[in-house]
Amino acid sequence: FEQFCINFTNEKLQQHFNQHVFKMEQEEYTKEEINWSYIEFVDNQDVLDLIEKKPGGIIALLDEACMFPKSTHETFAQKLYQMFGKNKRFTKPKLSRTSFTISHYAGEVTYLADLFLDKNKDYVVAEHQDLLTASKCPFVVSLFPPLPEESSKSSKFSSIGSRFKLQLQSLMETLSSTEPHYIRCVKPNNVLRPAIFENLNVIQQLRCGGVLEAIRISCAGYPTRRTFYEFLLRFGVLAPEVLEGNHDDKVACQMILDKMGLKGYQIGKTKVFLRAGQMAELDARRAEVLGNAAKKIQRQIRTYITRKDFILLRNAAIQLQSCWRGMLACKLYELLRREAAALKIQKHFRRYVARKSYLTLRSSTITLQTGLRAMTAYNEFRFRRQTKAAIIIQAHLRCHRAFSYYKGLQKAAIVSQCGWRQRVARRELRKLKMAARETGALKEAKDKLEKRVEELTWRLQLEKRLRTDLEEAKAQEMAKLQDAVHAMQIQVEEANAKVIKEREAARKAIEEAPPVIKETPVIVQDTAKIDLLSAEVDSLKALLLSERQAAEEARKACTDAEIRNAELVNKLEGAERKVDQLQESVQRLEEKLSNMESENQVLRQQALTMSPTGKSLSARPKTTIIQRTPDNGNVLNGETKIASDMTLAVSQPREPESEEKPQKSLNEKQQENQDLLIKCITQDLGFSGGKPVAACVIYKCLLHWRSFEVERTSVFDRIIQTIASAIEVQDNNDVLAYWLSNTSTLLLLLQHTLKASGTASSFTPQRRRSTSASLFGRMSQGLRASPQSGGLSFLNGRVLGRLDDLRQVEAKYPALLFKQQLTAFLEKIYGMIRDNLKKQISPLLGLCIQAPRASRASLVKGRSQANAVAQQALAAHWQSIVKNLDDYLKMMKANYVPPFLVRKVFTQIFSFMNVQLFNSLLLRRECCSFSNGEYVKAGLAELEQWCCSATEDYAGSAWDELKHIRQAVGFLVIHQKPKKSLNEITNELCPVLSIQQLYRISTMYWDDKYGTHSVSSEVISSMRVMMTEDSNNAVSSSFLLDDDSSIPFSVDDISKSIQQVEIVDIEPPPLIRENSGFTFLHQRSD
């Protein structure tokens, strides 16, 4: 608001200057009818109308807004935008809601309207005005002049803007009534240093201030003008014969100018107009004539005055010197007499003060020595008692540490034995599996495996019991340690309390002791006692010294004990971490054991087919169980399964052909449904309620057909092949985003639905035995239930709901392999989208670094001509990057990609931008300049604004990935770098950058705009020393950053980030909506 008022005043003064210099000058030439060519000039009346015009000016609108109590700076700014939106002098900034820009005669100025209303209302209360006006102090009265009666009666509200406008109007009236002379102040440079002139800056100030225009008019016109009477009155002495003749004034002026030989002047109706310098020439001629006449008069009068003054001055000097010398002699005598008296007084006073100080110090010393000796003896006694107690505590603590260390070793040994026994058990089980492949040993393998499972179950239970005992022992030891520490803390607190009490008692005793003031006479007979006491004092000092040494040794021992205690605590924490790791390994072994049990089920089934009891199952339909081979693309635990050469079948040679026909028709129908599903998902099914239709349909069909629970199926391979063929075109980002959304949703559903087929390992031993006992019944049920026949009975009236309501399914090997392949495709699609975005913004990043050099020349040509165009050219590359980011964000939002994956994409992209920009800054000296830092800083502001507009749900911590380039650019654009110390640079300005990087920036920095210098030489030398130390310590000396192109997430991260997926109300696609095999998709939840 204050700058607004100042610029308003400048506009008024500029208009007055224009009127005085330009308008009045030309009007007078026209009035006198002289030969003159009209010169145009810039009039700023439209800016003044915009500010002060009633009722539509800015000040009028501000007063109107101040009268309404509900008005705010935002409503005031909006009103300005509405009123002056089409005014060529008024513009609105793009990124602000409360700012506005006015084009003044000197350039554009942007104002912040946040506090305009508050500052405009800052007026003095009427009662306070009257009180201060009635003050007796004239200065206070001048500060608060009384308001005019008209303004006080018209309205109670008087704003600062209105009063400022009235005062400015009064000032302009005063200036109009006078003959002003203007002084223009020019700022030579922006660095505030002498003897430096920036030509472009100076010429811009002169041009904006109208000085060049005024000079041009003055040079082209007649700056000096006089009326005929004034001209003859002043310059008539140059031609006395013209004045003696009876000539007209105009003719007389013409004759004088012709006699002087002047050319280029003009004679108007009433005035003579002279060119620049002609008046000075006439004045010089006139001064020469008058000077010759004045010299004769001055010569005579000066001679007379000078002689008279000399005689008077000589007589006065003689009299004054005699009086002054007598006065100096009297003062010197008085000074010598006072110095002699002062010396005597000082001698006696100093002797008195010295003796008094000595007596006081002696008595205080005797009293203090008595108290200190008593306190020292008591401290020694107390220290010996504490030392003895500390020794006892240390003995018990060391005993406890040794016992704890022994228990930790015992616990670690037990855990290691458990792990080794599990490993041996796995080897034995692998050998049994190899032996079980032989046809003749299947039955014997079944019995051995059952015994081995029971033995492993018993061992696992024993290990759990041992682990429980170890945890209880550890808890007891920790409780004992805590009790011991608590007891030691109590003893320390008691000792501190006793020390405080003893100090207070000693201080009171010292205060109550009577001071020894009188001197006691020393008798010759007491010298023996004095010698004895001195000997005792010496012995006590020696004893005190020895006790102090013992105390110091005790302190060192205590410090060593504390260090050992800290080491033991660290070892204990390491042991706890090892125990946690062993527990995790035990859990993994349990999961592997459950997988082994599922394989054991298959082996038992094969044994049944070979045994005579298998004949009871001959009435079942023909079923083939074959392990998946690498030809189908299936890998389990990184090991390729080799297909068995033989096919185990449960069949009967004599069964009639009528029993095989329903099974064949059922398989054909299942194959048709699978073909229809594959054909359906090849199309773009879109989204329903923010959820991908294809993923939900695939999941519902697989779950309904019980494909996750079968040993052999081809539907998983066909779905994977469909996805692979859809993403062959890597440049189609829309297709990639569509399948990224579908694969992530489908993988999330599988993560919450599938479980390993051997999860029964978490049961109790009794439960596991009962499960093993009923293994044949479960296998026979699995053989009887085909994937299609149990479809409708699977739902059993239950409809799929949220993610928490999904049924856990024991997944077989094909389903688990499908989950792994789906995970691989998810990571591949994610990497393709990320790499495509990197390819698009990589060339733009190179242009961003090079843009300032190409456009710097356009910036210095003139602010009024090409400033806006140059700024747009500089920001074009950054805006292109922001546009690419917006396009990708809109594309992923349109395809409902999970926000977690979107955040990961933009986080890695911003990390890539940070690496590219930072490495370019360090490798190229032309980029490491002040102007380039300002440009990159402006581009980073664009990226920050994009992160804010994209919200944290999609941008995440992407802005934090630019910390290296942000701190480097911030270091480039700061002023007064030589005043910054190394500590301030490394801890406050650039804490993330290494010493090598800071040294590289400091040595390559150059200021192409203001000519400032880099950091001081002391800081550079300190950086060299630190880099030398780092090289000696084998620390990496590379100052460049590396780009991380790995996949920054796992399946568990996606599962945790997406809490629920509603798959109930998904509308089936038109292709399968009317098919009878997909009627289960039409069911809804209650």
ZIUR-V811235 format. One record per backbone hydrogen bond with DSSP energy under -1.0 kcal/mol. NH is the residue of the N-H (numbers start at 1). CO is the residue of the C=O. Records with the same first field share a line. If there is no record, write none. Layout:
NH = CO / CO
This chain:
5 = 1
6 = 2
7 = 3
8 = 4
9 = 5
10 = 6
11 = 7
12 = 8
13 = 9
14 = 10
15 = 11
16 = 12
17 = 13
18 = 14
19 = 15
20 = 16
21 = 17
22 = 18
23 = 18
24 = 19
26 = 22
27 = 23
28 = 24
29 = 25
30 = 26
31 = 27
32 = 28
34 = 29
48 = 44
49 = 45
50 = 46
51 = 47
52 = 48
53 = 49
57 = 53
58 = 50
59 = 51
61 = 57
62 = 58
63 = 59
64 = 60
65 = 61
66 = 62
67 = 63
71 = 68
76 = 72
77 = 73
78 = 74
79 = 75
80 = 76
81 = 77
82 = 78
83 = 79
84 = 80
90 = 87
91 = 101
100 = 111
101 = 91
102 = 109
103 = 89
104 = 102 / 107
109 = 102
111 = 100
113 = 98
119 = 115
120 = 116
121 = 117
123 = 121
129 = 125
130 = 126
131 = 127
132 = 128
133 = 129
134 = 130
135 = 132
141 = 137
142 = 138
143 = 139
144 = 140
152 = 148
153 = 149
154 = 150
155 = 151
160 = 120
163 = 159
164 = 160
165 = 161
166 = 162
167 = 163
168 = 164
169 = 165
170 = 166
171 = 167
172 = 168
173 = 169
174 = 170
175 = 171
176 = 172
177 = 173
178 = 175
198 = 188
202 = 198
203 = 199
204 = 200
205 = 201
206 = 202
207 = 203
208 = 204
209 = 205
211 = 206
212 = 206
214 = 210
215 = 211
216 = 212
217 = 213
218 = 214
219 = 215
220 = 216
221 = 217
224 = 274
226 = 272
228 = 270
231 = 227
232 = 228
233 = 229
234 = 230
235 = 231
236 = 232
238 = 235
239 = 236
242 = 239
243 = 239
244 = 240
245 = 241
247 = 245
252 = 248
253 = 249
254 = 250
255 = 251
256 = 252
257 = 253
258 = 254
259 = 255
260 = 256
262 = 257
266 = 273
268 = 271
272 = 226
273 = 266
274 = 224
278 = 275
281 = 277
282 = 278
283 = 279
284 = 280
285 = 281
286 = 282
287 = 283
288 = 284
289 = 285
290 = 286
291 = 287
292 = 288
293 = 289
294 = 290
295 = 291
297 = 293
298 = 294
299 = 295
300 = 296
301 = 297
302 = 298
303 = 299
304 = 300
305 = 301
306 = 302
307 = 303
308 = 304
309 = 305
310 = 306
311 = 307
312 = 308
313 = 309
314 = 310
315 = 311
316 = 312
317 = 313
318 = 314
319 = 315
320 = 316
321 = 317
322 = 318
323 = 319
324 = 320
325 = 321
326 = 322
327 = 323
328 = 324
329 = 325
330 = 326
331 = 327
332 = 328
333 = 329
334 = 330
335 = 331
336 = 332
337 = 333
338 = 334
339 = 335
340 = 336
341 = 337
342 = 338
343 = 339
344 = 340
345 = 341
346 = 342
347 = 343
348 = 344
349 = 345
350 = 346
351 = 347
352 = 348
353 = 349
354 = 350
355 = 351
356 = 352
357 = 353
358 = 354
359 = 355
360 = 356
361 = 357
362 = 358
363 = 359
364 = 360
365 = 361
366 = 362
367 = 363
368 = 364
369 = 365
370 = 366
371 = 367
372 = 368
373 = 369
374 = 370
375 = 371
376 = 372
377 = 373
378 = 374
379 = 375
380 = 376
381 = 377
382 = 378
383 = 379
384 = 380
385 = 381
386 = 382
387 = 383
388 = 384
389 = 385
390 = 386
391 = 387
392 = 388
393 = 389
394 = 390
395 = 391
396 = 392
397 = 393
398 = 394
399 = 395
400 = 396
401 = 397
402 = 398
403 = 399
404 = 400
405 = 401
406 = 402
407 = 403
408 = 404
409 = 405
410 = 406
411 = 407
412 = 408
413 = 409
414 = 410
415 = 411
416 = 412
417 = 413
418 = 414
419 = 415
420 = 416
421 = 417
422 = 418
423 = 419
424 = 420
425 = 421
426 = 422
427 = 423
428 = 424
429 = 425
430 = 426
431 = 427
432 = 428
433 = 429
434 = 430
435 = 431
436 = 432
438 = 435
445 = 441
446 = 442
447 = 443
448 = 444
449 = 445
450 = 446
451 = 447
452 = 448
453 = 449
454 = 450
455 = 451
456 = 452
457 = 453
458 = 454
459 = 455
460 = 456
461 = 457
462 = 458
463 = 459
464 = 460
465 = 461
466 = 462
467 = 463
468 = 464
469 = 465
470 = 466
471 = 467
472 = 468
473 = 469
474 = 470
475 = 471
476 = 472
477 = 473
478 = 474
479 = 475
480 = 476
481 = 477
482 = 478
483 = 479
484 = 480
485 = 481
486 = 482
487 = 483
488 = 484
489 = 485
490 = 486
491 = 487
492 = 488
493 = 489
494 = 490
495 = 491
496 = 492
497 = 493
498 = 494
499 = 495
500 = 496
501 = 497
502 = 498
503 = 499
504 = 500
505 = 501
506 = 502
507 = 503
508 = 504
509 = 505
510 = 506
511 = 507
512 = 508
513 = 509
526 = 523
527 = 524
530 = 526
531 = 527
532 = 528
533 = 529
534 = 530
535 = 531
536 = 532
537 = 533
538 = 534
539 = 535
540 = 536
541 = 537
542 = 538
543 = 539
544 = 540
545 = 541
546 = 542
547 = 543
548 = 544
549 = 545
550 = 546
551 = 547
552 = 548
553 = 549
554 = 550
555 = 551
556 = 552
557 = 553
558 = 554
559 = 555
560 = 556
561 = 557
562 = 558
563 = 559
564 = 560
565 = 561
566 = 562
567 = 563
568 = 564
569 = 565
570 = 566
571 = 567
572 = 568
573 = 569
574 = 570
575 = 571
576 = 572
577 = 573
578 = 574
579 = 575
580 = 576
581 = 577
582 = 578
583 = 579
584 = 580
585 = 581
586 = 582
587 = 583
588 = 584
589 = 585
590 = 586
591 = 587
592 = 588
593 = 589
594 = 590
595 = 591
596 = 592
597 = 593
598 = 594
599 = 595
600 = 596
601 = 597
602 = 598
603 = 599
604 = 600
605 = 601
606 = 602
607 = 603
608 = 604
609 = 605
610 = 606
611 = 607
614 = 611
615 = 612
616 = 613
617 = 614
618 = 615
620 = 617
632 = 629
633 = 630
634 = 629
636 = 639
639 = 636
655 = 652
659 = 656
661 = 657
664 = 660
665 = 661
666 = 662
667 = 663
668 = 664
669 = 665
670 = 666
671 = 667
672 = 668
673 = 669
674 = 670
675 = 671
676 = 672
677 = 673
678 = 674
679 = 675
680 = 676
681 = 677
682 = 678
683 = 680
685 = 683
688 = 691
693 = 686
696 = 692
697 = 693
698 = 694
699 = 695
700 = 696
701 = 697
702 = 698
703 = 699
704 = 700
705 = 701
707 = 702
709 = 706
718 = 714
719 = 715
720 = 716
721 = 717
722 = 718
723 = 719
724 = 720
725 = 721
726 = 722
727 = 723
730 = 728
733 = 731
736 = 732
737 = 733
738 = 734
739 = 735
740 = 736
741 = 737
742 = 738
743 = 739
744 = 740
745 = 741
746 = 742
747 = 743
748 = 744
749 = 745
750 = 746
751 = 747
752 = 748
754 = 750
755 = 809
759 = 756
761 = 758
762 = 759
763 = 760
768 = 764
769 = 765
770 = 766
771 = 767
772 = 768
773 = 769
774 = 770
775 = 772
778 = 774
779 = 775
780 = 776
781 = 777
782 = 778
783 = 779
784 = 780
785 = 781
790 = 786
791 = 788
796 = 792
798 = 795
809 = 753
811 = 755
812 = 708
816 = 812
817 = 813
818 = 814
819 = 815
820 = 816
821 = 817
822 = 818
823 = 819
824 = 820
825 = 821
826 = 822
827 = 823
828 = 824
829 = 825
830 = 826
831 = 827
832 = 828
833 = 829
834 = 830
835 = 831
836 = 832
837 = 833
838 = 834
839 = 835
840 = 836
841 = 837
842 = 838
845 = 841
846 = 842
847 = 843
848 = 844
849 = 845
850 = 846
851 = 847
855 = 851
856 = 852
860 = 856
866 = 862
870 = 866
871 = 867
872 = 868
873 = 869
874 = 870
875 = 871
879 = 875
880 = 876
881 = 877
882 = 878
883 = 879
884 = 880
885 = 881
886 = 882
887 = 883
888 = 884
889 = 885
890 = 886
891 = 887
892 = 888
893 = 889
894 = 890
895 = 891
896 = 893
897 = 892
902 = 898
903 = 899
904 = 900
905 = 901
906 = 902
907 = 903
908 = 904
909 = 905
910 = 906
911 = 907
912 = 908
913 = 909
914 = 910
915 = 911
916 = 912
917 = 913
918 = 914
919 = 915
920 = 916
921 = 917
922 = 918
923 = 919
924 = 920
929 = 927
930 = 1006
933 = 929
934 = 930
935 = 931
936 = 932
937 = 933
938 = 934
939 = 935
940 = 936
941 = 937
942 = 938
943 = 939
944 = 940
945 = 941
946 = 942
947 = 943
948 = 944
949 = 945
950 = 946
955 = 951
958 = 955
961 = 958
962 = 959
963 = 960
966 = 962
967 = 963
968 = 964
969 = 965
970 = 966
971 = 967
972 = 968
973 = 969
980 = 977
985 = 981
986 = 982
987 = 983
988 = 984
989 = 984
990 = 985
998 = 994
999 = 995
1000 = 996
1001 = 997
1002 = 998
1003 = 999
1004 = 1000
1005 = 1001
1006 = 928
1020 = 1016
1021 = 1017
1022 = 1018
1023 = 1019
1024 = 1020
1025 = 1021
1026 = 1022
1027 = 1023
1028 = 1024
1029 = 1025
1030 = 1026
1031 = 1027
1032 = 1028
1033 = 1029
1034 = 1031
1035 = 1030
1054 = 1050
1055 = 1051
1056 = 1052
1057 = 1053
1058 = 1054
1078 = 1075
1079 = 1076
1081 = 1078
1082 = 1079
